[in-house]
Structures are given as C-alpha cells and as structure tokens.
Amino acid sequence: MYLDHFKFKDPPFTLTPNVDFYCQLKAHQEALNTILFCLNSGEGFIKIIGEVGSGKTLLCRKLLNCLGEDFVTAYIPNPDLGPMELRKAVARELGINPIQCNDPNEVLAMINARLVELHTAGKQVVLLLDEAQAIPLESLEAIRLLTNLETEKTKLLQVVLFGQPELDAHLSQPHIRQLKQRITFSYYLSLMTRQELDLYISHRLTVAGHEAGEIFTQKARNFLFRKSGGVPRIVNILCHKALLLAFGRGETLITRKMIELASKDSEFGGTADFYPSRLLWTAVWLSLGMGFVLLLLS
C-alpha cells in the first residue's frame, strides 16, 4: 500500500524470513560462523537458542544459502512429529520415498543406505530442525539414533537444532541425557542493541529501495527500541504499522508519536498481530479521508 509513497521496491519490514534482508548483526553473524565452522569440522550436534522473534528462522534460511555443493541438507521447519513421522520426513528430504513402509527399523535402514551413498559421493549431510523446542521427547531420542549412523572416521549425519529457550528444558530430561552430551557447540542468539537497531532499520530500508534521507526520527528509533526490546520481529511489526500510518497522513517522516500509536495497536505477549487493527486503521482512513476532502475543496 505504501511502496510508491516511500519509493520502495519491496516492503522493508515483512515477517517473511527473506534472506535478501538478512542483516549482519553481531549475534547472527557469530552464530552463522559458529555453525559453518562446526559443520566443516564434522561436529555431530549444534544447538542455536533464541527468544521468540529473534531471527532464528531467517538465520536458518541464510545457512541453507551459505552451504556449498559439498553439502546435502534436510530441512524440517515444523518438527512436531512422532518418531516414525520424523524418520519419514528426514527420508523424504534425502530423496527417499518411505510412504509404503511402516517399520521404523526398515526406514532407518533406508536412511542409512542413502547416507552411505551420499558419503561415498563426497557429500556431507546436514539435518536442520527449526522450532526444535516443539520436538516431542521420544522424537529427540529418534534423532539421537539417526546420528549413530557413522563410518569408522566420520559422522554420516550432522544436526543443527534451532529452538527457543524451552529446548534447553527438554534436553535436561534425564532420559535423553545421551543426546545432550552429543551437543558439541551451542550459541545463544542475543537481541539487538540500541546501536544495532539503527543498523537494522537502515539495512532493511536500503534493501527495500530507499535511497536517501532519514525516514525514522531519532526519537522514533529511541522509542522503538524501548518498546521492542531489540526483538527483530517486534521491530518489523511496529515499523510496518508506523509506515502505514505515515502513508495515511501523507507524510514521509516517522515520528515517535507514530511508533507510540503502532505500539498501542499491538499486543506483544511473545507474539503480535502483524495486521493493523481497528485503532490504526481508523487513524489511517481518517487521514486519507481528510486528504480527499481537502483535495475537493482546493
């Protein structure tokens, strides 16, 4: 709606994890470098923990784009699956069709054969599990058994877990302590600092096509950081709503008041409604209506 108004080629603050908008924030880049180092070193299990909205999925997508031709990836974005369903999901990602097979050992044997085949071809296989805190405990044990597949010198499957802090609680259960012991590297994804917020906003606006001049005032950015706590998802939501409000008023500068109105329109209890509700829509349409009336009277 506001792309032409601000001369954007793309919406700068969508919630879609578009890797074109990946910003090299300190924590994100350190996490990415850690994962890449571990994968190239042949480490078995890697764990990335981050709060809700901290950018874990975008980081996961960025990792997929960074891995070269020597890697084969199995990406499971929603691992809330039972052990059998999880094994079949991994098999499908590796190019196996296990639809007619209901024997767990047989599916495991199919996966093992495929891993050996890929290893012989000089490929490293990486299993990426997003939202890993949702994995049932019995399925975590199934993942551990998958990582038992190895040659005398190397693992046939490496695993990267992306999850919320609740994942640590799952891994602390006594009966899956064997899996926890296999996690060789962990990284906690910290939130943005005040200085990084400026970098983040500037980066996304530039990628969206903004060429010159400030759009967010200093006071607007200060208030944005206070209300978002440095959570990228919340920053995106508030910025999107503020841009929408500015468009409705025919303005091109985002003020503290606009961020305040966007914040009042949102409920951040760990998640937020991305789409403007009645409060913000009323302000937008009143602004557009007043502009239309003034046009008729001129």
Secondary structure by P-SEA (a helix, b strand, c coil): cccccccccccccccccccccccccaaaaaaaaaaaaaaaacccbbbbbbcccccaaaaaaaaaaaccccbbbbbbccccccaaaaaaaaaaaacccccccccaaaaaaaaaaaaaaaaaabbbbbbbbcccccccaaaaaaaaaaacccccccccbbbbbbbccaaaaaaacccaaaaaaaccbbbbbccccaaaaaaaaaaaaaaacccccccccaaaaaaaaaaacccaaaaaaaaaaaaaaaaaaccccccaaaaaaaaaaccccccccccccaaaaaaaaaaaaaaaaaaaac
